[in-house]
């Protein structure tokens, strides 16, 4: 599930914690790393639960309208296509999915306002109108495509959702886009008639040939090397920046550079250009506008002179 970019980001955040507070032990950082890695998959599971929550909301709306004193013709004979989508029962009836959700205690019941808002937003969109008008019979492929659109267009940049995620986990807001991409991937698999399976935590677990280093080993080695070599890396940075004052450098940039140096040292099989580019890209999302050039320049000098 987790690709190398996500692993680098998670390691960088752990190193950033150490940059800010060097009383943190390696064991504590590794524990933080493990929890943050698993949190991505937990968020993916939580988001999948919304399928049944939103579907149930639609059904409740229809039943309430039918129960009016004087319902309209449309309310008496509603379009049931969305409430009968084939994706919701696939997840609801899947025993493995159900057990995991129960174990994690994930539920959208207490977020009824968000669910109502999500459904209202979905109902207002042209893609939903086209879906509802496309015919009475549901197909897996069409229903899966609809849920992909919902995940893509209704969940990102949703302030109410972001508030809830922030309350539930310190990591979830940063992980939202990636978890949503896996929700869409799952929808497409279900649309092709495949059964739901919990994604392995690391992408390397899908490589049954064992032809490359496991992703778990990669990220643990990266963190341990950054931790053990932290002071040495700081000295190397100081050597090539005579006017450098650590108190004036952004802690985010410092953590990014340390991670880049640690990766170059612990994983020499990775091309220096790849390592440098990865941390420059991460800097675009987590640091200042000037960081890209700074991180690139320092890493280029220190890695390529080895």
C-alpha positions in Angstrom: 0.0 0.0 0.0 2.7 2.5 1.0 5.1 3.6 -1.7 8.6 4.9 -1.2 7.5 8.5 -1.3 5.1 8.0 1.6 7.8 6.1 3.5 10.3 9.0 3.0 7.7 11.5 4.3 7.0 9.4 7.4 10.7 9.0 8.1 11.2 12.8 7.5 8.5 13.6 10.0 10.1 11.3 12.6 13.5 13.0 12.0 11.8 16.4 12.3 10.5 15.4 15.7 14.1 14.6 16.7 15.3 17.9 15.2 12.9 19.7 17.5 13.5 17.6 20.5 16.7 15.6 20.8 15.7 14.0 24.0 13.5 11.7 22.0 14.9 8.2 21.9 15.3 6.0 18.8 12.8 3.5 20.3 10.3 6.3 20.6 10.9 7.5 17.1 10.5 3.9 15.7 7.3 3.6 17.6 6.1 6.8 16.2 7.1 5.7 12.7 5.2 2.4 13.0 2.0 4.1 14.2 2.2 6.7 11.4 2.7 4.0 8.8 -0.3 2.0 10.0 -2.4 5.1 10.2 -2.6 5.4 6.4 -4.2 2.0 6.1 -6.5 2.8 9.1 -7.7 6.0 7.3 -8.3 4.0 4.1 -10.6 1.7 6.1 -12.4 4.5 7.8 -13.1 6.2 4.5 -14.4 3.0 3.0 -17.0 2.9 5.8 -18.5 6.1 4.4 -19.9 4.0 1.5 -22.5 2.4 3.7 -23.1 5.6 5.7 -23.9 7.7 2.6 -26.0 4.9 1.0 -28.0 4.6 4.2 -28.5 8.4 4.4 -30.0 8.2 0.9 -32.3 5.4 1.8 -33.5 7.2 5.0 -34.2 10.4 2.9 -36.4 8.4 0.5 -38.4 6.7 3.3 -38.9 10.0 5.1 -40.2 11.6 1.9 -42.6 8.7 1.4 -44.0 9.2 4.9 -45.0 12.8 4.3 -48.7 13.6 4.7 -49.0 14.5 1.0 -45.9 13.2 -0.9 -45.4 14.2 -4.5 -45.4 11.7 -7.3 -41.6 11.7 -7.4 -41.5 11.1 -3.6 -44.0 8.2 -3.9 -42.1 6.6 -6.7 -38.4 7.6 -6.2 -35.4 6.7 -8.2 -33.8 4.0 -6.1 -30.7 3.5 -8.2 -28.2 5.0 -5.8 -29.7 3.3 -2.7 -29.4 0.0 -4.6 -25.8 0.5 -5.6 -23.9 -2.8 -5.6 -20.8 -1.6 -3.8 -22.3 -0.9 -0.4 -23.5 -4.5 0.2 -20.2 -5.9 -1.1 -18.4 -4.1 1.7 -21.2 -4.6 4.3 -21.4 -8.3 3.8 -17.7 -8.9 3.5 -16.7 -10.8 6.7 -13.1 -9.8 6.7 -13.9 -6.1 6.2 -16.6 -6.3 8.9 -14.3 -7.9 11.4 -11.6 -5.2 10.8 -14.0 -2.4 11.1 -15.4 -3.8 14.3 -11.9 -4.4 15.7 -10.9 -0.8 14.8 -14.2 0.5 16.2 -14.7 2.7 13.1 -18.1 4.2 12.5 -19.6 7.2 10.8 -22.7 7.2 13.1 -21.6 10.2 15.2 -20.8 12.2 12.0 -24.3 12.4 10.7 -24.0 16.1 9.9 -21.0 15.4 7.6 -22.8 12.4 6.0 -25.8 14.6 5.3 -23.6 17.3 3.8 -21.7 14.8 1.7 -25.0 13.3 0.3 -26.3 16.8 -0.4 -23.2 17.7 -2.3 -23.2 14.5 -4.3 -26.9 15.0 -5.2 -26.1 18.5 -6.6 -23.5 17.2 -9.1 -23.9 16.6 -12.8 -22.1 13.3 -12.6 -24.7 12.0 -10.1 -27.6 13.2 -12.2 -26.1 11.4 -15.2 -25.7 8.2 -13.1 -29.3 8.4 -11.8 -30.6 8.9 -15.4 -28.5 6.1 -17.0 -31.0 3.3 -16.4 -32.7 1.4 -13.7 -30.4 -1.6 -13.6 -27.2 -1.3 -11.5 -23.9 -2.7 -12.7 -20.8 -3.2 -10.6 -18.7 -1.2 -13.0 -21.0 1.8 -13.1 -21.5 1.8 -9.3 -17.7 1.6 -8.8 -17.1 4.4 -11.1 -19.6 6.6 -9.3 -17.9 5.9 -5.9 -14.6 6.8 -7.4 -16.0 10.2 -8.4 -17.5 10.7 -5.0 -14.1 10.0 -3.3 -12.3 12.2 -5.7 -14.6 15.2 -5.7 -16.3 15.2 -2.3 -13.6 14.2 0.2 -10.6 16.3 -0.7 -10.6 19.9 0.4 -13.6 19.2 2.6 -13.2 21.4 5.7 -15.7 19.5 7.8 -14.0 16.2 7.1 -10.6 17.6 7.8 -11.8 18.8 11.2 -13.0 15.3 12.1 -9.8 13.6 10.8 -7.7 16.0 12.9 -9.6 15.0 16.0 -9.3 11.3 15.3 -5.6 11.2 14.4 -2.6 13.6 14.2 -1.6 12.0 10.9 -4.8 11.6 9.0 -5.1 15.0 7.3 -1.7 14.6 5.7 -2.6 11.1 4.6 -6.0 11.9 3.1 -5.1 12.2 -0.6 -3.1 9.0 -0.6 -5.8 7.0 1.3 -8.4 8.3 -1.1 -6.4 7.1 -4.1 -6.5 3.6 -2.5 -10.2 3.9 -2.0 -10.6 4.6 -5.7 -8.3 1.7 -6.5 -10.5 -0.6 -4.4 -13.6 0.6 -6.1 -12.2 -0.2 -9.5 -11.2 -3.7 -8.3 -14.7 -4.3 -6.9 -16.1 -3.0 -10.2 -14.2 -5.8 -12.0 -15.8 -8.4 -9.7 -12.8 -8.9 -7.5 -13.3 -9.5 -3.8 -12.2 -7.0 -1.2 -8.8 -7.7 0.3 -6.9 -5.7 2.9 -4.0 -4.1 1.1 -0.5 -5.1 2.4 1.0 -2.3 4.3 4.1 -2.1 2.1 4.2 -2.1 -1.7 7.2 -4.5 -1.6 4.9 -7.1 -0.1 3.3 -7.4 -3.5 6.7 -8.3 -5.1 6.7 -12.1 -4.5 10.0 -12.5 -6.2 11.8 -10.8 -3.3 13.9 -9.0 -5.9 14.3 -5.8 -3.9 14.8 -4.7 -0.3 11.6 -4.7 1.7 10.0 -1.3 2.1 9.9 -1.9 5.9 13.6 -2.5 6.0 14.2 0.5 3.9 12.3 3.0 6.1 13.6 1.5 9.4 17.2 1.7 8.1 16.6 5.2 6.9 15.4 6.4 10.3 18.1 4.6 12.3 20.9 6.0 10.0 19.4 9.5 10.3 19.3 9.2 14.1 22.8 7.8 14.6 24.4 10.1 12.1 22.5 13.2 13.0 25.3 15.2 14.6 27.7 14.1 11.9 25.4 15.3 9.2 24.9 18.6 11.0 28.7 19.0 11.0 28.9 18.3 7.3 26.3 20.9 6.5 28.2 23.4 8.6 31.5 22.7 6.8 30.1 23.8 3.4 28.1 26.7 4.7 30.6 28.9 6.6 28.0 31.6 7.4 25.5 29.0 8.4 23.7 29.4 11.8 21.7 26.4 12.8 19.3 28.6 14.8 18.4 30.4 11.6 17.8 27.4 9.4 14.3 26.0 9.1 14.0 22.8 11.1 12.0 21.3 8.3 14.9 21.8 5.8 17.4 20.4 8.3 15.3 17.2 8.7 15.0 16.9 4.9 18.7 17.2 4.4 19.5 14.8 7.2 17.1 12.3 5.6 18.7 12.7 2.2 22.2 12.2 3.6 21.0 9.2 5.6 19.4 7.6 2.6 22.5 8.1 0.5 24.6 6.4 3.1 22.2 3.6 4.0 21.0 2.8 0.5 23.9 3.3 -1.9 22.1 1.3 -4.5 19.6 4.2 -5.0 20.9 6.7 -7.5 22.0 10.0 -5.9 19.8 11.9 -8.3 16.7 10.0 -7.2 17.4 10.6 -3.5 18.0 14.3 -4.0 14.9 14.7 -6.2 12.7 12.9 -3.7 13.6 15.2 -0.8 13.4 18.3 -3.0 9.8 17.2 -4.0 8.9 16.7 -0.3 10.2 20.1 0.5 7.6 21.6 -1.8 4.8 20.4 0.4 6.3 20.7 3.9 8.7 23.7 3.8 9.1 27.3 2.6 9.2 28.4 -1.1 13.0 28.9 -0.8 13.6 25.4 0.5 13.6 23.7 -2.8 16.8 25.3 -4.0 18.5 25.2 -0.5 17.8 21.4 0.0 18.8 20.6 -3.5 22.0 22.6 -3.3 23.2 21.1 0.1 22.3 17.6 -0.8 23.9 17.8 -4.2 27.2 19.1 -2.7 27.4 16.6 0.1 26.1 13.5 -1.6 28.0 13.9 -4.9 31.4 14.6 -3.2 31.3 11.2 -1.4 
